[in-house]
Amino acid sequence: MTQSNHPSKFVVRAYLARRAHALKPPPTPEEIRRQLGWELLMTQVKDGAGSAS
């Protein structure tokens, strides 16, 4: 199984489509990472779960 360290292009495209119709200002980078599920991946990398050693 291949582990990705970023969301798929389909998830990002869907997010951008939703944001294009939003009337609010863009969210913070942290909020974008949370919405795309990136914060979980970043935590795993920081904890060493993504290392091959």
ChimeraX attribute file (.defattr): number of C-alpha atoms within 10 A of each C-alpha:
attribute: neighborCount
match mode: 1-to-1
recipient: residues
	/A:1	3
	/A:2	4
	/A:3	7
	/A:4	9
	/A:5	13
	/A:6	15
	/A:7	13
	/A:8	10
	/A:9	9
	/A:10	9
	/A:11	14
	/A:12	14
	/A:13	11
	/A:14	12
	/A:15	14
	/A:16	12
	/A:17	11
	/A:18	10
	/A:19	14
	/A:20	10
	/A:21	8
	/A:22	10
	/A:23	7
	/A:24	7
	/A:25	7
	/A:26	11
	/A:27	11
	/A:28	9
	/A:29	9
	/A:30	10
	/A:31	13
	/A:32	14
	/A:33	17
	/A:34	12
	/A:35	14
	/A:36	16
	/A:37	14
	/A:38	16
	/A:39	16
	/A:40	12
	/A:41	18
	/A:42	16
	/A:43	12
	/A:44	13
	/A:45	13
	/A:46	10
	/A:47	10
	/A:48	11
	/A:49	12
	/A:50	15
	/A:51	9
	/A:52	5
	/A:53	5
